[in-house]
């Protein structure tokens, strides 16, 4: 069973994207969108692609400044939720406290100031490694918490320049939680020693992307918190890197 298709995880992600913040850690999907917007200052903002969009917060936030935003995720339940929120303007979910206890919470795009931005956003299910012909000529591609969930990250990185307009920007954010259930060990691009030297996923990304991209700025940490129950939270620190297509 796909862990990303359970009601429990859907509720957690709706809370992660649209719910309260905890322990002084700001909203991660919105923060990532804000960094993307800063990187795009003075540049064309026609089309953006949010790969691994989950329930859609980053895509909605990008809709504030881009003419057209497409969110793509492998999870049908995530995409259905994002689409419902776009269509209806609100969605509710169960915020679990303990066991069967909890409360129903309603998310409103109007309340978040995203109602107008939503008109520029669309969502579809899809595999980031097998994107269709329609996914081309983007000014920005954001891949959030995706690179460590791909079957073949090296192939994805080697191909992604074809999806960007010349001078387009690629932003990748990930905690690099490598797991063989998602990425076979043979396909890891980092997270191991090579010739006695540690090779990180960032090292691997730099190697693969260097043929078409230049790094725009030093990588930065972007923390996030996912609430599971009233007393259990995941606190994770993703690393965000930004690249510009130069050839």
KEKE-3310 file (N, C-alpha, C; in steps of 0.2 Angstrom, whole numbers, plus 5000, padded with zeros to 4 digits):
npx = (5004:5003:5010:5008:4995:4985:4972:4976:4989:4986:4978:4988:4997:4988:4987:5001:5003:4993:4990:4992:5008:5022:5033:5040:5043:5042:5029:5033:5030:5026:5036:5046:5041:5041:5055:5058:5051:5059:5071:5066:5065:5063:5064:5057:5040:5031:5027:5026:5032:5027:5034:5030:5020:5012:4999:4997:5001:5013:5012:5000:5004:5014:5006:5003:5012:5016:5010:5004:5003:5008:5004:5011:5009:5013:5004:4987:4977:4982:4983:4969:4964:4970:4965:4951:4952:4956:4945:4933:4937:4939:4943:4941:4949:4954:4961:4972:4972:4974:4974:4958:4953:4951:4950:4939:4946:4945:4951:4954:4955:4953:4954:4968:4972:4974:4964:4963:4975:4973:4966:4975:4981:4984:4981:4988:4990:5005:5021:5037:5048:5043:5037:5025:5024:5019:5024:5035:5046:5046:5048:5052:5055:5050:5056:5051:5055:5057:5068:5074:5065:5063:5064:5075:5085:5097:5094:5083:5088:5097:5089:5081:5083:5078:5065:5065:5064:5077:5088:5080:5075:5079:5074:5078:5073:5077:5078:5086:5083:5087:5081:5079:5067:5061:5072:5082:5098:5108:5105:5108:5114:5122:5127:5135:5152:5165:5180:5185:5181:5168:5153:5140:5122:5120:5133:5132:5121:5127:5137:5129:5121:5129:5132:5122:5118:5121:5125:5115:5115:5122:5118:5104:5097:5081:5070:5056:5041:5030:5015:5010:5002:4994:5005:5016:5028:5036:5052:5061:5075:5077:5088:5090:5093:5098:5097:5102:5097:5109:5114)
npy = (4994:5011:5023:5036:5037:5036:5041:5046:5051:5061:5070:5074:5081:5091:5098:5101:5109:5119:5122:5126:5134:5127:5127:5138:5137:5142:5141:5129:5125:5138:5146:5141:5144:5158:5160:5156:5166:5177:5173:5175:5188:5202:5194:5184:5178:5169:5155:5142:5127:5115:5102:5087:5092:5089:5093:5106:5119:5127:5129:5136:5148:5152:5156:5169:5177:5172:5169:5157:5142:5125:5111:5095:5079:5062:5056:5052:5055:5067:5076:5076:5082:5095:5100:5100:5110:5121:5122:5123:5132:5129:5116:5103:5094:5080:5083:5075:5071:5061:5044:5040:5053:5070:5085:5092:5102:5117:5123:5138:5146:5159:5165:5163:5172:5168:5166:5173:5170:5156:5155:5154:5142:5125:5107:5091:5073:5064:5057:5063:5059:5055:5065:5072:5078:5091:5097:5109:5123:5131:5144:5143:5129:5120:5108:5101:5092:5080:5074:5064:5054:5049:5036:5036:5047:5053:5052:5060:5073:5074:5076:5087:5100:5101:5104:5117:5135:5144:5151:5149:5144:5132:5125:5116:5107:5098:5085:5075:5061:5047:5032:5014:5009:5018:5024:5014:5007:5007:5018:5029:5046:5051:5051:5042:5035:5038:5033:5034:5046:5057:5058:5068:5070:5083:5085:5076:5081:5093:5088:5082:5092:5102:5102:5109:5119:5133:5136:5147:5153:5150:5135:5134:5131:5125:5123:5112:5107:5093:5089:5075:5070:5077:5076:5072:5075:5078:5085:5092:5096:5103:5105:5119:5122:5132:5134:5140:5138:5138:5133)
npz = (5000:4996:5006:5004:5001:5011:5022:5034:5032:5023:5030:5039:5030:5025:5037:5038:5027:5028:5041:5058:5064:5073:5087:5084:5071:5055:5041:5030:5016:5011:5014:5006:4994:4995:4995:4982:4975:4978:4971:4958:4956:4945:4934:4921:4924:4919:4918:4930:4938:4950:4957:4965:4972:4983:4994:4989:4994:4991:4977:4976:4983:4974:4964:4967:4960:4948:4931:4927:4935:4938:4947:4951:4957:4963:4971:4971:4980:4987:4976:4972:4984:4984:4972:4975:4985:4978:4969:4977:4987:5000:5012:5023:5037:5048:5063:5072:5090:5100:5099:5095:5096:5092:5082:5069:5056:5047:5031:5023:5008:5006:5018:5020:5010:4997:4988:4975:4969:4967:4955:4945:4946:4943:4945:4944:4943:4942:4937:4942:4935:4923:4915:4904:4887:4887:4898:4898:4895:4906:4918:4931:4941:4954:4966:4979:4993:4986:4978:4986:4985:4973:4960:4952:4954:4948:4934:4933:4936:4926:4915:4918:4913:4901:4903:4906:4902:4893:4904:4914:4931:4943:4958:4972:4986:5000:5013:5011:5015:5012:5007:5003:4999:4991:4983:4974:4981:4971:4963:4971:4972:4981:4998:5003:5004:4993:4986:4999:5003:5009:5000:4997:4994:4989:4983:4973:4965:4961:4952:4942:4938:4933:4919:4913:4921:4933:4950:4959:4972:4989:4997:5008:5024:5027:5039:5044:5052:5055:5061:5070:5080:5095:5104:5096:5085:5069:5067:5055:5045:5030:5015:5004:4988:4974:4956:4940:4923:4911:4899)
capx = (5000:5006:5010:5005:4987:4981:4968:4980:4994:4982:4976:4994:4999:4984:4990:5008:5003:4989:4988:4996:5015:5024:5040:5043:5046:5037:5026:5038:5029:5025:5043:5050:5038:5044:5062:5057:5049:5065:5075:5063:5064:5066:5064:5050:5036:5025:5025:5030:5030:5029:5035:5030:5017:5008:4992:4997:5002:5018:5009:4995:5008:5018:5001:5003:5016:5016:5004:5002:5007:5005:5007:5011:5011:5011:4998:4980:4973:4985:4981:4962:4963:4973:4960:4945:4953:4956:4938:4928:4940:4940:4943:4942:4952:4954:4968:4971:4975:4977:4969:4952:4952:4954:4945:4939:4948:4943:4956:4951:4960:4951:4957:4975:4974:4976:4959:4964:4980:4971:4964:4981:4985:4980:4985:4987:4994:5010:5028:5042:5053:5040:5033:5023:5027:5016:5028:5041:5047:5045:5053:5054:5053:5052:5055:5051:5055:5056:5074:5075:5059:5063:5067:5081:5087:5102:5091:5078:5092:5100:5084:5076:5085:5074:5058:5065:5066:5084:5089:5075:5077:5077:5075:5077:5073:5076:5082:5090:5082:5088:5078:5079:5060:5060:5077:5087:5105:5112:5103:5109:5119:5126:5125:5140:5159:5168:5187:5187:5179:5161:5150:5133:5118:5122:5139:5129:5117:5132:5140:5125:5118:5134:5132:5117:5116:5125:5122:5113:5117:5124:5112:5102:5093:5074:5067:5049:5038:5024:5012:5006:4997:4996:5011:5021:5029:5042:5056:5066:5079:5079:5092:5087:5098:5095:5101:5099:5099:5114:5115)
capy = (5000:5017:5027:5043:5037:5035:5047:5049:5055:5066:5075:5077:5085:5097:5102:5104:5115:5125:5122:5130:5132:5124:5127:5144:5135:5144:5137:5127:5126:5145:5149:5139:5148:5165:5160:5155:5172:5181:5171:5177:5195:5205:5189:5182:5174:5166:5148:5138:5120:5113:5095:5084:5097:5087:5096:5112:5126:5131:5130:5142:5154:5154:5159:5176:5181:5168:5169:5150:5137:5118:5107:5088:5074:5055:5054:5055:5058:5073:5080:5077:5087:5101:5102:5102:5116:5126:5123:5125:5138:5127:5109:5101:5088:5078:5084:5070:5073:5055:5039:5042:5060:5076:5090:5094:5109:5119:5127:5142:5150:5166:5167:5163:5177:5164:5164:5175:5166:5150:5155:5153:5136:5119:5101:5084:5067:5062:5055:5068:5056:5053:5070:5073:5084:5098:5100:5112:5130:5134:5149:5141:5122:5119:5101:5101:5085:5075:5071:5058:5050:5047:5030:5037:5055:5055:5053:5066:5079:5074:5078:5092:5106:5101:5107:5124:5139:5146:5156:5147:5143:5126:5126:5109:5107:5091:5083:5069:5055:5041:5025:5010:5008:5023:5024:5008:5009:5008:5024:5035:5050:5053:5048:5036:5036:5036:5033:5036:5053:5057:5061:5070:5071:5089:5084:5072:5086:5098:5085:5080:5098:5106:5102:5114:5124:5136:5137:5154:5155:5145:5131:5136:5127:5127:5118:5111:5103:5090:5087:5069:5070:5083:5075:5069:5080:5077:5091:5091:5102:5102:5110:5121:5124:5135:5133:5143:5135:5143:5131)
capz = (5000:4995:5012:5003:4999:5017:5025:5040:5030:5019:5035:5042:5025:5025:5042:5037:5022:5029:5048:5063:5065:5080:5090:5081:5064:5050:5036:5025:5009:5010:5015:5000:4988:4996:4992:4974:4972:4979:4966:4952:4956:4939:4929:4918:4929:4915:4920:4936:4939:4957:4957:4971:4975:4989:4994:4985:4997:4987:4970:4977:4985:4968:4960:4968:4956:4941:4927:4927:4940:4938:4953:4949:4962:4961:4975:4968:4986:4988:4970:4973:4989:4981:4967:4979:4988:4972:4966:4982:4991:5007:5013:5030:5038:5055:5066:5078:5096:5103:5097:5090:5098:5088:5080:5062:5055:5040:5028:5018:5004:5007:5025:5019:5005:4991:4983:4968:4966:4965:4948:4941:4948:4941:4948:4940:4945:4937:4939:4940:4931:4917:4913:4897:4882:4889:4903:4895:4894:4913:4920:4937:4943:4961:4968:4986:4997:4980:4976:4990:4984:4966:4959:4949:4954:4943:4927:4934:4936:4920:4910:4920:4909:4895:4905:4908:4897:4894:4909:4919:4938:4947:4966:4975:4993:5003:5019:5009:5019:5008:5009:4998:4997:4986:4978:4975:4983:4965:4960:4975:4969:4987:5005:5004:5003:4987:4987:5006:5004:5009:4995:4999:4989:4986:4978:4967:4962:4958:4947:4937:4935:4931:4912:4911:4926:4938:4956:4960:4979:4993:4999:5014:5028:5028:5044:5044:5057:5053:5067:5069:5086:5100:5107:5092:5079:5065:5065:5050:5042:5023:5012:4998:4983:4968:4950:4934:4917:4907:4892)
cpx = (5004:5005:5007:4998:4983:4978:4972:4985:4991:4981:4983:4997:4995:4986:4996:5008:4999:4987:4992:5004:5016:5031:5043:5045:5040:5034:5031:5036:5028:5032:5047:5047:5041:5051:5062:5056:5055:5070:5073:5063:5067:5066:5057:5046:5030:5023:5030:5027:5032:5028:5035:5026:5013:5001:4992:4999:5007:5015:5004:4999:5012:5013:5000:5007:5017:5009:5000:5006:5004:5008:5006:5013:5009:5005:4991:4976:4976:4982:4973:4960:4965:4968:4954:4946:4953:4949:4933:4931:4941:4940:4944:4945:4952:4961:4968:4975:4979:4972:4964:4950:4955:4948:4945:4941:4947:4949:4952:4956:4959:4955:4965:4977:4976:4970:4960:4970:4978:4968:4969:4984:4980:4985:4983:4992:4999:5017:5033:5047:5050:5035:5031:5026:5025:5020:5035:5040:5045:5050:5056:5051:5055:5051:5056:5051:5054:5062:5075:5069:5058:5067:5074:5083:5092:5098:5086:5082:5095:5095:5080:5077:5080:5067:5059:5067:5073:5084:5084:5079:5075:5079:5073:5078:5072:5080:5086:5089:5082:5085:5077:5072:5058:5065:5082:5094:5109:5111:5105:5115:5123:5124:5129:5147:5161:5176:5189:5184:5171:5158:5142:5129:5119:5128:5136:5125:5122:5135:5135:5122:5123:5135:5127:5116:5122:5122:5121:5116:5119:5118:5110:5097:5086:5071:5059:5047:5031:5021:5008:5001:4998:5002:5017:5022:5036:5046:5061:5069:5081:5084:5090:5093:5095:5100:5098:5102:5103:5115:5111)
cpy = (5006:5022:5034:5043:5036:5042:5050:5053:5062:5072:5078:5082:5091:5101:5105:5110:5121:5126:5127:5129:5130:5126:5133:5143:5137:5139:5135:5128:5134:5148:5147:5143:5156:5165:5160:5162:5177:5180:5174:5184:5198:5200:5187:5177:5172:5159:5145:5131:5118:5105:5092:5089:5096:5090:5103:5119:5130:5133:5136:5148:5156:5158:5166:5180:5178:5169:5162:5146:5130:5114:5099:5084:5067:5053:5057:5058:5065:5078:5081:5083:5094:5104:5104:5109:5122:5127:5126:5131:5135:5119:5108:5094:5086:5079:5080:5072:5066:5050:5041:5050:5065:5080:5091:5101:5111:5124:5131:5146:5157:5169:5167:5169:5174:5163:5167:5171:5159:5149:5154:5146:5130:5113:5095:5079:5066:5060:5060:5065:5054:5059:5070:5079:5091:5101:5103:5120:5133:5139:5147:5133:5122:5112:5101:5094:5080:5071:5064:5053:5047:5040:5031:5045:5057:5056:5059:5072:5080:5077:5084:5099:5107:5104:5114:5128:5141:5152:5154:5144:5136:5127:5119:5110:5100:5090:5077:5063:5049:5035:5021:5008:5013:5024:5018:5011:5011:5015:5030:5039:5053:5050:5042:5039:5034:5038:5036:5043:5053:5061:5062:5070:5078:5089:5081:5077:5090:5094:5084:5087:5103:5107:5107:5119:5127:5137:5145:5157:5149:5141:5134:5131:5129:5122:5117:5106:5100:5087:5080:5068:5076:5082:5072:5073:5077:5084:5089:5097:5100:5107:5112:5124:5127:5135:5137:5140:5140:5140:5125)
cpz = (5000:5002:5010:5000:5005:5019:5030:5037:5026:5025:5038:5037:5024:5031:5041:5032:5024:5036:5052:5062:5072:5081:5086:5074:5059:5045:5031:5018:5007:5010:5008:4994:4989:4993:4984:4971:4973:4973:4959:4951:4949:4933:4926:4923:4925:4918:4926:4936:4946:4957:4964:4975:4982:4988:4992:4988:4993:4980:4971:4979:4978:4963:4961:4963:4949:4938:4927:4931:4939:4943:4950:4955:4960:4965:4973:4974:4987:4982:4971:4978:4987:4976:4970:4982:4983:4970:4971:4987:4998:5007:5021:5031:5046:5058:5073:5084:5099:5101:5092:5092:5094:5086:5072:5061:5048:5037:5023:5014:5005:5013:5024:5013:4999:4986:4976:4965:4964:4958:4943:4941:4945:4944:4944:4943:4940:4941:4937:4935:4924:4915:4906:4893:4884:4894:4901:4896:4901:4915:4927:4938:4950:4963:4975:4989:4992:4979:4979:4989:4977:4965:4956:4948:4949:4936:4927:4933:4929:4914:4912:4916:4903:4896:4906:4902:4898:4899:4915:4926:4941:4954:4968:4983:4996:5009:5018:5013:5014:5010:5002:4995:4992:4981:4979:4976:4976:4962:4965:4971:4975:4993:5006:5003:4997:4987:4994:5008:5004:5003:4996:4993:4985:4981:4972:4962:4958:4952:4941:4934:4932:4923:4909:4915:4930:4944:4957:4967:4983:4996:5006:5018:5029:5033:5043:5050:5054:5060:5066:5074:5090:5103:5103:5086:5075:5064:5061:5047:5034:5021:5005:4994:4977:4962:4944:4928:4912:4900:4891)
residu = (UNK:UNK:UNK:UNK:UNK:UNK:UNK:UNK:UNK:UNK:UNK:UNK:UNK:UNK:UNK:UNK:UNK:UNK:UNK:UNK:UNK:UNK:UNK:UNK:UNK:UNK:UNK:UNK:UNK:UNK:UNK:UNK:UNK:UNK:UNK:UNK:UNK:UNK:UNK:UNK:UNK:UNK:UNK:UNK:UNK:UNK:UNK:UNK:UNK:UNK:UNK:UNK:UNK:UNK:UNK:UNK:UNK:UNK:UNK:UNK:UNK:UNK:UNK:UNK:UNK:UNK:UNK:UNK:UNK:UNK:UNK:UNK:UNK:UNK:UNK:UNK:UNK:UNK:UNK:UNK:UNK:UNK:UNK:UNK:UNK:UNK:UNK:UNK:UNK:UNK:UNK:UNK:UNK:UNK:UNK:UNK:UNK:UNK:UNK:UNK:UNK:UNK:UNK:UNK:UNK:UNK:UNK:UNK:UNK:UNK:UNK:UNK:UNK:UNK:UNK:UNK:UNK:UNK:UNK:UNK:UNK:UNK:UNK:UNK:UNK:UNK:UNK:UNK:UNK:UNK:UNK:UNK:UNK:UNK:UNK:UNK:UNK:UNK:UNK:UNK:UNK:UNK:UNK:UNK:UNK:UNK:UNK:UNK:UNK:UNK:UNK:UNK:UNK:UNK:UNK:UNK:UNK:UNK:UNK:UNK:UNK:UNK:UNK:UNK:UNK:UNK:UNK:UNK:UNK:UNK:UNK:UNK:UNK:UNK:UNK:UNK:UNK:UNK:UNK:UNK:UNK:UNK:UNK:UNK:UNK:UNK:UNK:UNK:UNK:UNK:UNK:UNK:UNK:UNK:UNK:UNK:UNK:UNK:UNK:UNK:UNK:UNK:UNK:UNK:UNK:UNK:UNK:UNK:UNK:UNK:UNK:UNK:UNK:UNK:UNK:UNK:UNK:UNK:UNK:UNK:UNK:UNK:UNK:UNK:UNK:UNK:UNK:UNK:UNK:UNK:UNK:UNK:UNK:UNK:UNK:UNK:UNK:UNK:UNK:UNK:UNK:UNK:UNK:UNK:UNK:UNK:UNK)
# end
